[in-house]
Structures are given as C-alpha cells and as structure tokens.
Amino acid sequence: MKLKSFTPKLVVYSLLFIFTTIATNAQEGNPVFNSEFNNPDATTWETLKGDAKLMYGGLKYTYSRPFQWQDDDIGLFLGVAIGAAGLNLMDQESYRFFSRQEEHVPGVIQEFGWYFGSPQNNYGVTGAIYLTGLFTKNPKIRRTGILMISAASAAGLIQTVSKNIAGRARPGDGRSRLSFKPFSKDGSYHSFPSGHTILSFTTFYALSKQFESPWVKAGLYVGGLVSPVSRLWRGAHWLTDVALSMALTIAVVDSVDKYLDQQTLMQDNPELREQTKISWHLQMGAGTIGVVGRF
C-alpha cells in the first residue's frame, strides 16, 4: 500500500472512530456547562469568538503553570527527570530492539502512526471535531475540540522550540544517544521531542478525559500509543524522546482541561470532573522507579 493512498482512508476512519466514540458515550460523565459556554441564543460567530478566547486562555494558563507549582508538582517533575535519566541508559538497546520489530508490524498500523501524528492530518481531525460541535451546537463535542486544539497548540509550540534548542541526534548512522548539536538546522538533530507523539497522544488523551469508563480510557490510550511506538519502529526517535513527549502531553492536556473546568463548569458541581480525573504519583520500589496514574 502506498503511503499517499492511505491519507484519505486515515482521515475517514479516524473521524468515524472518534465521532462514534463520542456519540455512543454522549450521556456518560456529561458535564454541566454554565450559561456563558452553553448559550443557545448566541450566534455561531459569537460562539466561535468565545471559544477562540478559551483556546488562547488555555495556552496561556499552561505556560504559567510552572510558576505556580507546589511541592507535589516539583516532586513529580523530579521523578520524571530521574525516570528519563534511567531510560536514557536503555536508549541504544531499545533502538536496536524496536528497529528489529518494524518488518513484523502490519503496514496499516505503521502508516496510521505516521499520518495521524502529522500536523496537517491531526489538526484536520481535531478541527473537524470542534466544527461539528460548533455547528450542531453540542457543547460536549465543542469542549472536546477546544481541549484538543488548545493542548496541541501549546505542546506543539514547546516541541518546536525544544527541537532547535536541544539539537539531539536521531538514532542511526552511528550517532550516539548522547550526541547533541544545539540550534542545528539539520533535521537529523531534531530528535527531541517527538512531534508525532505529542500530537497523536494529545488527541487520544484529551478524548479519554471525556469518559468515566476505565475500559474506554484504556482503549483510547492504546490508540494514542500507535504513533509513538511507530516512531520507535522507524528509528526516528530514542525511547526517552517518546517517553518525555508523552509526559509533556499529559501535563499540557491536564492543564488545559483544568483551565476549561474553571471557565465552564458550575462551581456547585466540582465532583463531575473529579470522576474522570487521573492522579499522577511518583512510585519507587526495589529496582524500579516510575510515574503511576490512578483513575
């Protein structure tokens, strides 16, 4: 199957899957929005302007969060940093392992991973989700689209700047996991972070926050992992690139989601979102260290 021939199928299947998931779970964990967000008398243009403000507000809120970190947040950040340092020791071996698996992976899965994580396709999907919510006046779908677009934009900007600053070499051609060339314009030194991972996992993780069922969440997490793992199969990134990109995605989506909660949920119903919130904890044991999410 040629890659170009897969593009329209990817878009159609992705939209069908996501819309079906939303429609069949429309009543599950459906939050109560305040009248400002869910105003049936507002014109489409007025709603669009208000939503654009929410998207921009979510982006600003995300960038301001590090300045408001508490002890738990700092501890979690240090835990992720320590975990990444440990994974870095495995980068070379994991690169060889994943590279050997590529020939055994069905082409459709590899192509889905590549195309869904590409900016033009990913924003096409998330944009379609938002526009569907806008024109059908469905606040649940609209909010999902706002969360996806705002989070992807915030994380995407961090990714673009970080690639140039870090200048980490991609695997292959004998380059070391510790090879860096900061501010390089050479694409072979833009390994960290992984843009495909950020965009793909942002979409699936944001969608998972709309549901209470752990089975639905788990299924969406698996879907979100296809692009990250496909980048490892292709030898485009080191394991730490993908792992840290996913950690960044989770932090950004949670920040934007919290901002939208503050802006759009009624104050007397705080338990509505607590039901779908994931709590992240640093966990250490004999020979192990990691970050665990509980929902």
C-alpha positions as CSV (number, residue, x, y, z in Angstrom):
1,M,0.0,0.0,0.0
2,K,1.4,3.4,-1.0
3,L,1.6,6.0,1.7
4,K,-0.3,8.6,-0.3
5,S,-3.2,6.3,-0.9
6,F,-3.7,5.8,2.8
7,T,-4.2,9.5,3.7
8,P,-8.0,9.8,2.8
9,K,-8.7,6.5,4.5
10,L,-6.9,7.6,7.6
11,V,-9.0,10.8,7.8
12,V,-12.3,9.0,7.2
13,Y,-11.6,6.2,9.6
14,S,-10.3,8.5,12.3
15,L,-13.3,10.8,12.1
16,L,-15.7,7.8,12.1
17,F,-14.0,6.2,15.1
18,I,-13.8,9.4,17.2
19,F,-17.4,10.6,16.4
20,T,-18.8,7.1,17.0
21,T,-17.0,7.0,20.4
22,I,-18.4,10.4,21.4
23,A,-21.9,9.6,20.1
24,T,-22.2,6.3,21.9
25,N,-20.9,7.7,25.2
26,A,-22.6,11.1,24.9
27,Q,-24.5,10.8,28.1
28,E,-21.6,9.4,30.2
29,G,-20.0,11.9,32.5
30,N,-21.5,14.7,30.6
31,P,-20.6,17.9,32.5
32,V,-23.0,20.7,33.3
33,F,-21.8,23.9,31.5
34,N,-22.6,27.3,32.6
35,S,-24.9,29.6,30.6
36,E,-22.0,31.6,29.1
37,F,-20.5,28.5,27.5
38,N,-23.7,26.9,26.5
39,N,-25.8,29.8,25.3
40,P,-28.4,28.7,22.8
41,D,-29.1,32.3,21.8
42,A,-25.6,33.0,20.8
43,T,-24.8,33.2,17.1
44,T,-22.2,30.9,15.6
45,W,-19.8,33.8,15.2
46,E,-20.2,34.8,18.8
47,T,-19.7,31.2,19.9
48,L,-16.6,30.9,17.8
49,K,-15.1,34.1,19.2
50,G,-15.8,32.9,22.7
51,D,-14.2,29.6,22.0
52,A,-11.1,31.2,20.5
53,K,-10.6,33.1,23.7
54,L,-10.9,29.8,25.6
55,M,-8.3,28.2,23.4
56,Y,-5.9,31.1,23.8
57,G,-6.6,31.2,27.6
58,G,-5.8,27.5,27.9
59,L,-2.5,28.1,26.1
60,K,-1.6,31.0,28.4
61,Y,-2.7,29.0,31.5
62,T,-0.5,26.1,30.5
63,Y,2.6,28.2,30.2
64,S,2.0,29.9,33.5
65,R,1.7,26.7,35.5
66,P,5.4,26.1,36.2
67,F,5.4,29.4,38.1
68,Q,2.6,28.1,40.4
69,W,4.0,24.6,41.1
70,Q,3.7,23.3,44.7
71,D,5.9,20.8,46.4
72,D,4.0,17.8,44.8
73,D,4.4,19.3,41.4
74,I,8.1,19.8,41.8
75,G,8.5,16.3,43.2
76,L,6.6,14.8,40.2
77,F,8.8,16.8,37.8
78,L,12.0,15.5,39.5
79,G,10.5,12.0,39.4
80,V,10.0,12.3,35.6
81,A,13.5,13.6,35.2
82,I,15.0,10.8,37.2
83,G,13.0,8.2,35.2
84,A,14.1,9.8,32.0
85,A,17.8,9.5,33.1
86,G,17.2,5.9,33.8
87,L,15.6,5.3,30.4
88,N,18.4,7.1,28.7
89,L,20.7,4.3,29.7
90,M,18.5,1.9,27.7
91,D,18.2,4.1,24.6
92,Q,20.8,2.3,22.5
93,E,19.5,-1.1,23.2
94,S,15.8,-0.1,22.8
95,Y,16.6,1.4,19.4
96,R,18.1,-1.9,18.2
97,F,15.1,-3.8,19.6
98,F,12.4,-1.7,18.0
99,S,14.2,-1.5,14.7
100,R,14.1,-5.3,14.5
101,Q,10.3,-5.3,15.0
102,E,9.4,-3.0,12.1
103,E,9.3,-5.7,9.4
104,H,6.8,-7.7,11.5
105,V,4.4,-4.8,12.0
106,P,1.4,-4.6,9.6
107,G,1.8,-1.7,7.2
108,V,-1.6,-0.2,8.0
109,I,-0.6,0.3,11.7
110,Q,2.7,1.9,10.7
111,E,1.0,4.2,8.3
112,F,-1.7,5.2,10.8
113,G,1.0,6.1,13.3
114,W,2.8,8.3,10.7
115,Y,-0.2,10.1,9.3
116,F,-2.2,10.6,12.5
117,G,0.8,12.3,14.1
118,S,1.4,14.6,11.1
119,P,0.3,18.1,11.9
120,Q,-1.9,18.6,8.8
121,N,-3.9,15.4,9.4
122,N,-4.1,15.7,13.2
123,Y,-5.3,19.3,13.1
124,G,-7.7,18.3,10.4
125,V,-9.3,15.7,12.7
126,T,-9.3,17.9,15.8
127,G,-10.6,20.9,13.8
128,A,-13.4,18.7,12.3
129,I,-14.4,17.6,15.9
130,Y,-14.6,21.2,17.0
131,L,-16.6,22.4,14.0
132,T,-19.0,19.5,14.4
133,G,-19.7,20.7,17.9
134,L,-19.9,24.3,16.8
135,F,-22.4,23.8,14.0
136,T,-24.5,21.2,15.8
137,K,-24.4,23.3,19.0
138,N,-23.2,20.3,21.0
139,P,-21.3,21.7,24.0
140,K,-19.7,18.3,24.8
141,I,-18.1,17.8,21.4
142,R,-17.2,21.5,21.2
143,R,-15.4,21.4,24.5
144,T,-13.5,18.3,23.4
145,G,-12.4,20.2,20.3
146,I,-11.3,23.2,22.3
147,L,-9.3,21.0,24.6
148,M,-7.6,19.2,21.7
149,I,-6.7,22.3,19.7
150,S,-5.5,24.3,22.7
151,A,-3.4,21.5,24.1
152,A,-1.9,20.5,20.8
153,S,-1.0,24.1,20.1
154,A,0.6,24.6,23.5
155,A,2.5,21.4,23.4
156,G,3.4,21.9,19.7
157,L,5.0,25.2,20.3
158,I,7.1,23.8,23.1
159,Q,8.1,20.9,20.8
160,T,9.2,23.3,18.0
161,V,11.3,25.4,20.3
162,S,12.8,22.5,22.2
163,K,13.8,20.7,19.0
164,N,16.0,23.6,18.0
165,I,17.4,24.3,21.4
166,A,18.2,20.6,22.3
167,G,19.6,19.6,19.0
168,R,19.6,15.9,19.9
169,A,20.8,13.5,17.2
170,R,18.3,11.0,15.9
171,P,19.2,7.3,16.1
172,G,21.0,5.7,13.1
173,D,24.2,6.4,11.1
174,G,26.3,5.6,14.1
175,R,25.1,8.6,16.1
176,S,25.2,8.3,19.9
177,R,22.3,8.7,22.3
178,L,24.4,11.5,23.9
179,S,25.1,13.3,20.6
180,F,23.8,16.9,20.7
181,K,24.2,19.9,18.3
182,P,22.1,22.7,19.9
183,F,20.4,25.2,17.5
184,S,21.2,22.9,14.5
185,K,19.1,23.4,11.4
186,D,19.8,19.8,10.4
187,G,16.7,17.6,10.8
188,S,18.9,14.6,11.9
189,Y,19.5,16.6,15.1
190,H,15.8,17.3,15.9
191,S,15.1,14.0,17.7
192,F,13.8,15.6,21.0
193,P,10.9,15.9,21.5
194,S,8.8,13.8,19.1
195,G,6.2,15.9,17.3
196,H,4.2,12.8,16.2
197,T,4.0,11.6,19.7
198,I,2.8,14.9,21.1
199,L,0.0,15.5,18.5
200,S,-1.3,11.9,18.5
201,F,-1.2,11.3,22.2
202,T,-2.7,14.7,22.9
203,T,-5.7,13.9,20.7
204,F,-6.4,10.5,22.3
205,Y,-5.6,11.5,25.9
206,A,-7.9,14.6,25.6
207,L,-10.7,12.4,24.2
208,S,-10.2,9.9,27.0
209,K,-10.9,12.6,29.6
210,Q,-14.5,12.8,28.4
211,F,-15.3,9.4,29.7
212,E,-15.6,7.7,33.0
213,S,-15.2,4.1,31.9
214,P,-11.7,2.8,32.5
215,W,-12.1,0.4,29.6
216,V,-12.9,3.3,27.2
217,K,-9.9,5.2,28.6
218,A,-7.6,2.2,28.2
219,G,-8.7,1.7,24.6
220,L,-8.0,5.3,23.8
221,Y,-4.6,5.2,25.5
222,V,-3.7,2.2,23.3
223,G,-4.8,4.2,20.2
224,G,-2.7,7.1,21.3
225,L,0.4,4.8,21.6
226,V,0.4,3.8,18.0
227,S,2.1,6.9,16.7
228,P,4.8,7.0,19.5
229,V,5.7,3.3,19.0
230,S,5.6,3.7,15.2
231,R,8.3,6.4,15.6
232,L,10.4,3.9,17.5
233,W,9.9,1.2,14.9
234,R,11.1,3.6,12.2
235,G,14.2,4.5,14.2
236,A,13.2,8.2,14.1
237,H,13.5,8.8,17.9
238,W,15.1,7.4,21.0
239,L,12.9,5.9,23.7
240,T,13.5,8.9,26.0
241,D,12.3,11.2,23.3
242,V,9.0,9.5,23.1
243,A,8.6,9.0,26.9
244,L,9.3,12.6,27.7
245,S,7.0,13.7,24.9
246,M,4.2,11.7,26.4
247,A,4.9,13.2,29.8
248,L,4.7,16.7,28.3
249,T,1.5,15.8,26.6
250,I,-0.2,14.6,29.8
251,A,0.9,17.7,31.7
252,V,-0.4,20.1,29.0
253,V,-3.7,18.4,28.5
254,D,-4.3,18.2,32.2
255,S,-3.5,22.0,32.5
256,V,-5.8,23.0,29.7
257,D,-8.6,20.7,31.0
258,K,-8.3,22.3,34.4
259,Y,-8.5,25.7,32.9
260,L,-11.6,24.8,31.0
261,D,-13.1,23.4,34.1
262,Q,-12.6,26.7,35.9
263,Q,-14.1,28.6,33.0
264,T,-17.0,26.4,32.0
265,L,-18.2,24.3,34.9
266,M,-20.7,25.4,37.6
267,Q,-19.0,25.9,40.9
268,D,-21.5,23.8,42.8
269,N,-20.7,20.6,40.8
270,P,-17.0,20.1,41.3
271,E,-17.4,16.3,41.6
272,L,-18.4,16.0,38.0
273,R,-14.9,16.3,36.7
274,E,-13.2,14.6,39.7
275,Q,-14.8,11.4,38.5
276,T,-12.7,11.4,35.3
277,K,-9.5,13.0,36.7
278,I,-6.3,11.0,36.7
279,S,-4.0,11.4,39.7
280,W,-0.3,11.0,38.9
281,H,2.2,9.8,41.6
282,L,5.9,9.0,41.8
283,Q,6.3,5.4,42.7
284,M,9.7,3.8,43.7
285,G,10.4,0.2,44.7
286,A,13.2,-2.4,44.6
287,G,15.0,-1.7,41.3
288,T,12.1,0.3,39.9
289,I,11.0,3.9,39.6
290,G,8.2,5.4,37.6
291,V,5.1,7.6,37.5
292,V,1.7,5.9,38.0
293,G,-1.7,7.3,37.0
294,R,-4.7,6.3,39.0
295,F,-8.3,6.8,37.8
